[in-house]
């Protein structure tokens, strides 16, 4: 295979697989493309013996990731597949229950760099990879072809894709996820961004004595506890895991609250960057609830607690409501995006601000905060691509609540 391609900063992997019989003779197809130009970099169409559709689809994903690892090792990756099952499992939204799938998912996660995203596409938008899988099953091709190894190859690929799209037939195999009723949603895709995204690597602070005791702990108006030794160890592990990103990180920004400031100092020292403050990313103020456990609040202020849990507009104990926090967090976000446009920034913050940013990026209702879990010293990655063709901001959640040591967590890389 040819050497790495310089200058390619973002790639798309299109992958598919199928089995004639399920299980039966199986194959996969994988295409590596330059995300900016759409040009094909390499293809792989290979048989894998007798296997199920799902095994073939995972095999296609792994093949595509191997192409990216060898040919575009420094590029961001978006994987596009018409397998709902693989996309949802690799995105972490569905559990991997079948024992045959687990080693394949582990291998895919090992190969996928930090920040790899997975997008489901309709089968009609995955014809190139489907064609490669069919050609392999029909004995028309086997193995990897890299553009550039033959002067005429790119033209041949483009002409063949055009012919295939004009006369599309049945795929190499049916999507087992579809057969199980998991099906395809409305058509959706990804428009190429006009420039590099602004990426926020959101780090929650490590544990404090309040965290361990499950006490309400707010912002600057709170008791403002510092990190415990366990909390410092947690943040050191996260900072070490993020260390390979140091050359691409533009700044480290933190909430001014003590526990986040201490966490940010550890991260900044590891990345070799000074720490700046953004007050808008401070934790919600809990007023007179601060320092109390949920049970203590329920006993002493039951009416206040009931009102707070029933409305995003109620301020707990005279502190801040979720709506008020949302307003200041999104105002702070605007400042950071403007100041660091097209850059990667580490933001050390708290549970409520990070969840608020996630809900904003996903266009989810603010009430979705109740259904999110966020571990101390965890990493969440959000990217902002500017406005799309319809004027709507294009955003992406690339990672959520990840910790070094997680079983499926790949080494970080952008």
C-alpha positions as CSV (number, residue, x, y, z in Angstrom):
1,X,0.0,0.0,0.0
2,X,1.2,3.5,-0.7
3,X,2.5,5.8,2.1
4,X,0.6,8.3,4.1
5,X,-1.1,11.2,2.3
6,X,0.1,14.6,3.5
7,X,-2.3,17.6,3.6
8,X,-5.5,15.5,4.2
9,X,-7.0,16.7,7.4
10,X,-10.4,15.1,7.4
11,X,-11.7,11.9,5.8
12,X,-14.9,10.0,5.3
13,X,-15.1,6.2,5.6
14,X,-18.0,4.6,3.8
15,X,-18.4,0.9,4.8
16,X,-20.8,-1.9,4.2
17,X,-20.9,-5.6,4.4
18,X,-23.3,-8.4,3.6
19,X,-24.0,-12.1,3.7
20,X,-25.9,-14.2,1.1
21,X,-27.7,-16.5,3.5
22,X,-27.1,-14.8,6.9
23,X,-25.0,-16.7,7.7
24,X,-23.6,-17.5,4.3
25,X,-20.8,-16.3,1.9
26,X,-19.9,-12.8,3.1
27,X,-17.8,-9.9,2.2
28,X,-17.3,-6.2,2.9
29,X,-16.6,-3.0,1.1
30,X,-14.8,0.1,2.4
31,X,-14.0,3.4,0.8
32,X,-11.7,6.1,2.2
33,X,-12.4,9.7,0.8
34,X,-11.0,13.1,1.3
35,X,-13.8,14.9,3.2
36,X,-13.0,18.3,1.7
37,X,-12.9,17.3,-2.0
38,X,-14.8,14.0,-2.0
39,X,-11.9,12.3,-3.9
40,X,-11.4,8.6,-3.4
41,X,-8.1,7.8,-1.6
42,X,-8.5,4.0,-1.4
43,X,-10.9,1.1,-1.6
44,X,-11.2,-2.4,-0.2
45,X,-13.5,-5.1,-1.2
46,X,-12.8,-8.6,0.3
47,X,-14.6,-11.8,1.1
48,X,-14.5,-13.2,4.7
49,X,-15.8,-16.7,4.3
50,X,-19.1,-17.6,5.9
51,X,-20.4,-15.0,8.3
52,X,-23.5,-13.0,9.3
53,X,-24.5,-9.6,7.9
54,X,-23.5,-7.9,11.2
55,X,-20.0,-9.5,11.2
56,X,-19.5,-8.4,7.6
57,X,-20.6,-4.9,8.4
58,X,-18.2,-4.6,11.3
59,X,-15.5,-6.1,9.1
60,X,-16.1,-3.3,6.6
61,X,-15.8,-0.7,9.3
62,X,-12.5,-2.2,10.5
63,X,-11.1,-2.3,7.0
64,X,-12.0,1.4,6.5
65,X,-10.3,2.4,9.8
66,X,-7.2,0.5,8.8
67,X,-7.1,2.3,5.5
68,X,-7.3,5.6,7.4
69,X,-4.7,4.5,9.9
70,X,-2.1,3.8,7.2
71,X,-2.9,6.4,4.6
72,X,-4.3,9.4,6.6
73,X,-3.0,8.9,10.2
74,X,-3.5,12.5,11.3
75,X,-7.0,13.1,9.8
76,X,-10.3,13.5,11.5
77,X,-12.7,10.7,10.6
78,X,-16.4,10.5,10.0
79,X,-17.7,7.0,9.3
80,X,-20.9,6.6,7.2
81,X,-22.8,3.4,7.2
82,X,-26.3,2.2,6.4
83,X,-26.2,-0.3,9.3
84,X,-28.2,1.3,12.2
85,X,-26.9,-1.4,14.5
86,X,-23.2,-0.7,14.0
87,X,-23.6,3.1,14.0
88,X,-25.6,3.1,17.3
89,X,-23.3,0.6,19.0
90,X,-20.1,2.4,18.0
91,X,-21.6,5.7,19.1
92,X,-22.2,4.2,22.5
93,X,-26.0,4.5,22.4
94,X,-26.7,0.8,22.1
95,X,-25.1,-2.0,24.2
96,X,-23.2,-4.7,22.4
97,X,-24.8,-7.9,23.7
98,X,-23.8,-10.5,21.1
99,X,-20.5,-12.1,22.0
100,X,-19.5,-12.3,18.3
101,X,-19.7,-8.5,18.0
102,X,-17.7,-7.5,21.1
103,X,-14.2,-8.3,19.8
104,X,-15.0,-6.6,16.5
105,X,-16.2,-3.5,18.3
106,X,-13.1,-3.5,20.5
107,X,-10.9,-3.7,17.4
108,X,-12.8,-0.9,15.7
109,X,-12.5,1.3,18.8
110,X,-8.8,0.5,19.0
111,X,-8.3,1.7,15.4
112,X,-10.6,4.7,15.6
113,X,-8.8,7.9,16.7
114,X,-10.2,10.2,19.4
115,X,-13.2,12.2,18.0
116,X,-14.2,9.7,15.3
117,X,-17.9,10.2,14.5
118,X,-20.5,7.8,13.1
119,X,-23.4,8.8,10.9
120,X,-26.2,6.6,9.6
121,X,-27.0,7.1,6.0
122,X,-29.7,5.5,3.8
123,X,-28.5,2.6,1.6
124,X,-28.9,4.8,-1.5
125,X,-26.0,7.0,-0.1
126,X,-23.8,4.0,0.5
127,X,-23.7,2.5,-2.9
128,X,-20.0,2.7,-3.4
129,X,-19.2,0.5,-0.5
130,X,-22.1,-1.8,-1.3
131,X,-20.7,-2.2,-4.9
132,X,-17.3,-3.2,-3.6
133,X,-18.8,-5.9,-1.3
134,X,-20.9,-7.3,-4.2
135,X,-17.8,-7.3,-6.5
136,X,-15.9,-9.3,-3.9
137,X,-18.6,-11.9,-3.5
138,X,-18.9,-12.2,-7.3
139,X,-15.1,-12.8,-7.5
140,X,-14.5,-9.6,-9.5
141,X,-12.1,-8.1,-7.0
142,X,-10.2,-8.8,-3.8
143,X,-8.2,-6.6,-1.5
144,X,-7.1,-2.9,-1.4
145,X,-6.6,-0.5,-4.3
146,X,-5.1,2.9,-3.6
147,X,-5.6,5.9,-5.9
148,X,-2.3,6.9,-7.4
149,X,-1.0,3.4,-7.9
150,X,-2.5,3.6,-11.3
151,X,-2.8,6.8,-13.3
152,X,-6.3,6.0,-14.6
153,X,-7.7,4.5,-11.4
154,X,-9.5,7.5,-10.1
155,X,-11.3,8.0,-13.4
156,X,-12.3,4.4,-13.5
157,X,-13.6,4.5,-9.9
158,X,-15.8,7.6,-10.6
159,X,-17.1,6.1,-13.8
160,X,-18.0,2.8,-12.1
161,X,-19.7,4.6,-9.2
162,X,-21.8,6.6,-11.7
163,X,-22.8,3.5,-13.6
164,X,-23.7,1.8,-10.3
165,X,-25.8,4.7,-9.1
166,X,-27.8,4.8,-12.4
167,X,-28.6,1.1,-12.2
168,X,-28.6,0.2,-8.5
169,X,-29.7,-3.3,-7.7
170,X,-29.9,-5.3,-4.5
171,X,-27.2,-5.0,-1.9
172,X,-24.7,-7.6,-0.9
173,X,-26.9,-8.4,2.0
174,X,-29.8,-7.1,4.0
175,X,-29.2,-5.0,7.1
176,X,-30.1,-7.2,10.0
177,X,-30.9,-4.1,12.1
178,X,-33.6,-3.2,9.6
179,X,-34.9,-6.8,9.7
180,X,-35.3,-6.5,13.4
181,X,-37.4,-3.4,13.1
182,X,-34.7,-0.9,14.0
183,X,-34.9,0.4,10.5
184,X,-33.9,3.7,8.8
185,X,-35.0,7.1,9.9
186,X,-35.5,10.1,7.6
187,X,-32.7,10.8,5.2
188,X,-30.0,12.8,6.7
189,X,-26.4,13.6,5.8
190,X,-23.5,15.8,6.6
191,X,-22.5,18.9,4.6
192,X,-18.8,19.6,4.3
193,X,-17.8,22.5,6.6
194,X,-16.4,25.6,5.0
195,X,-13.5,25.7,7.5
196,X,-12.1,23.9,10.5
197,X,-14.5,23.5,13.4
198,X,-14.2,25.2,16.7
199,X,-13.9,22.2,19.1
200,X,-14.5,22.3,22.8
201,X,-13.0,19.5,24.9
202,X,-15.1,19.8,28.0
203,X,-13.6,18.3,31.2
204,X,-15.6,18.0,34.4
205,X,-13.6,18.7,37.6
206,X,-12.5,15.8,39.8
207,X,-14.2,14.8,43.0
208,X,-14.4,17.0,46.1
209,X,-15.6,16.0,49.6
210,X,-19.0,17.3,48.6
211,X,-19.0,15.0,45.5
212,X,-18.3,11.9,47.5
213,X,-21.0,12.8,50.0
214,X,-23.5,13.7,47.2
215,X,-24.0,17.3,48.5
216,X,-25.3,20.2,46.4
217,X,-22.2,22.2,45.5
218,X,-22.7,25.4,43.5
219,X,-20.5,28.2,42.1
220,X,-18.6,31.0,43.7
221,X,-21.4,31.7,46.2
222,X,-21.1,28.2,47.6
223,X,-18.8,26.7,50.2
224,X,-16.4,26.3,47.3
225,X,-14.6,23.1,48.3
226,X,-11.4,22.1,46.6
227,X,-10.4,18.8,45.1
228,X,-9.7,15.8,47.3
229,X,-6.6,13.8,46.6
230,X,-8.7,11.3,44.7
231,X,-10.0,14.2,42.6
232,X,-6.5,15.3,41.8
233,X,-5.6,11.8,40.8
234,X,-8.6,11.6,38.5
235,X,-7.7,14.9,36.8
236,X,-4.1,13.9,36.4
237,X,-5.2,10.7,34.6
238,X,-7.5,12.7,32.3
239,X,-4.8,15.3,31.7
240,X,-2.3,12.6,30.8
241,X,-4.7,11.0,28.5
242,X,-5.3,14.4,26.7
243,X,-1.5,15.1,26.6
244,X,-1.1,13.9,22.9
245,X,-3.5,16.7,21.9
246,X,-1.2,19.4,23.3
247,X,0.0,20.7,19.9
248,X,-3.5,21.2,18.6
249,X,-5.0,22.8,21.7
250,X,-5.2,26.6,21.5
251,X,-6.2,27.4,25.1
252,X,-7.4,26.0,28.5
253,X,-10.4,27.9,29.9
254,X,-12.0,27.2,33.3
255,X,-14.9,28.2,35.5
256,X,-13.4,30.4,38.3
257,X,-14.8,28.1,41.0
258,X,-12.1,26.5,43.1
259,X,-12.5,22.9,42.1
260,X,-12.5,23.7,38.4
261,X,-9.6,26.1,38.8
262,X,-7.5,23.4,40.5
263,X,-8.5,20.9,37.9
264,X,-7.6,23.3,35.1
265,X,-4.2,24.1,36.6
266,X,-3.4,20.3,36.4
267,X,-4.6,20.1,32.8
268,X,-2.9,23.3,31.8
269,X,0.4,22.2,33.3
270,X,0.2,18.9,31.4
271,X,-0.6,20.5,28.1
272,X,1.9,23.4,28.6
273,X,-0.7,26.1,28.5
274,X,-1.8,28.9,30.8
275,X,-5.3,28.9,32.2
276,X,-7.9,31.5,31.5
277,X,-11.2,32.0,33.2
278,X,-14.7,32.3,31.9
279,X,-17.3,33.0,34.7
280,X,-20.2,32.0,32.5
281,X,-19.1,28.3,32.8
282,X,-19.5,28.3,36.6
283,X,-21.8,25.8,38.3
284,X,-25.4,26.6,39.1
285,X,-25.9,28.4,42.4
286,X,-28.0,26.4,44.9
287,X,-28.6,29.1,47.4
288,X,-29.5,27.8,50.9
289,X,-29.4,24.2,49.6
290,X,-25.6,24.4,49.1
291,X,-23.8,21.8,51.1
292,X,-26.9,19.8,51.8
293,X,-27.7,16.3,50.5
294,X,-30.8,15.6,48.5
295,X,-32.4,13.9,51.5
296,X,-31.7,16.9,53.7
297,X,-33.3,19.2,51.2
298,X,-36.3,16.9,50.9
299,X,-36.7,16.9,54.7
300,X,-36.2,20.7,55.3
301,X,-37.5,22.2,52.1
302,X,-39.9,19.7,50.5
303,X,-42.1,22.3,48.7
304,X,-39.1,24.1,47.2
305,X,-37.7,20.7,46.0
306,X,-41.0,19.7,44.4
307,X,-41.3,23.1,42.7
308,X,-37.7,22.9,41.4
309,X,-38.0,19.4,40.1
310,X,-41.2,20.4,38.2
311,X,-39.9,23.4,36.4
312,X,-36.7,24.6,34.7
313,X,-37.6,28.1,35.7
314,X,-37.6,27.6,39.5
315,X,-34.4,28.7,41.3
316,X,-33.4,26.2,44.1
317,X,-33.1,27.7,47.5
318,X,-32.9,31.2,46.1
319,X,-30.1,30.4,43.8
320,X,-30.3,30.0,40.0
321,X,-32.8,28.2,37.8
322,X,-31.8,26.0,34.9
323,X,-33.0,28.6,32.5
324,X,-30.8,31.3,34.1
325,X,-27.8,29.0,33.9
326,X,-28.6,28.2,30.3
327,X,-28.6,31.9,29.4
328,X,-25.2,32.6,30.9
329,X,-23.6,29.4,29.6
330,X,-24.7,30.1,26.1
331,X,-23.5,33.7,26.3
332,X,-20.1,32.4,27.5
333,X,-20.2,29.9,24.6
334,X,-20.6,32.8,22.1
335,X,-17.6,34.6,23.6
336,X,-15.4,31.5,23.4
337,X,-16.5,30.6,19.8
338,X,-15.7,34.1,18.7
339,X,-12.3,34.4,20.4
340,X,-11.1,30.9,19.4
341,X,-12.8,30.4,16.0
342,X,-11.5,27.3,14.2
343,X,-9.4,26.3,17.2
344,X,-9.5,23.5,19.8
345,X,-10.1,24.6,23.4
346,X,-10.1,22.7,26.6
347,X,-12.9,24.0,28.9
348,X,-12.9,22.8,32.5
349,X,-16.4,23.1,34.0
350,X,-19.2,21.4,36.0
351,X,-22.1,19.1,35.6
352,X,-24.9,21.6,34.8
353,X,-22.9,23.8,32.3
354,X,-21.6,20.8,30.4
355,X,-25.0,19.1,30.2
356,X,-26.4,22.5,29.0
357,X,-23.9,22.7,26.2
358,X,-24.6,19.1,25.2
359,X,-28.4,19.8,25.0
360,X,-27.7,22.9,23.0
361,X,-25.5,21.0,20.5
362,X,-28.1,18.2,20.1
363,X,-31.0,20.7,19.9
364,X,-32.5,18.7,22.8
365,X,-35.0,20.3,25.3
366,X,-33.4,21.6,28.5
367,X,-35.3,18.9,30.4
368,X,-32.9,16.4,28.8
369,X,-30.4,17.4,31.5
370,X,-32.3,15.1,33.9
371,X,-31.5,12.1,31.7
372,X,-27.7,12.7,31.4
373,X,-25.0,11.2,33.6
374,X,-21.6,13.0,33.9
375,X,-18.7,11.4,35.7
376,X,-16.0,13.4,37.6
377,X,-13.0,14.2,35.4
378,X,-14.8,12.9,32.3
379,X,-14.3,14.3,28.8
380,X,-17.1,15.4,26.4
381,X,-16.2,16.8,23.0
382,X,-18.4,19.2,21.0
383,X,-17.6,20.8,17.6
384,X,-19.1,23.9,16.0
385,X,-18.9,24.3,12.2
386,X,-20.7,27.6,11.7
387,X,-24.0,27.9,9.9
388,X,-25.3,25.4,7.4
389,X,-27.0,26.2,4.0
390,X,-30.3,27.0,5.8
391,X,-28.7,29.3,8.3
392,X,-28.9,26.7,11.1
393,X,-25.7,26.2,13.1
394,X,-24.0,22.9,12.3
395,X,-22.8,21.2,15.5
396,X,-21.7,17.7,16.5
397,X,-21.2,15.8,19.8
398,X,-18.0,13.8,19.1
399,X,-17.6,12.2,22.5
400,X,-19.6,12.1,25.8
401,X,-18.7,11.3,29.4
402,X,-15.4,9.4,28.5
403,X,-12.7,8.6,31.0
404,X,-9.2,7.2,30.5
405,X,-9.4,3.5,31.2
406,X,-12.8,3.0,29.7
407,X,-12.9,-0.3,27.9
408,X,-13.7,1.1,24.5
409,X,-11.9,4.4,24.7
410,X,-9.3,4.9,21.9
411,X,-6.2,7.1,22.3
412,X,-7.1,10.8,21.8
413,X,-6.4,12.4,18.5
414,X,-7.9,15.2,16.4
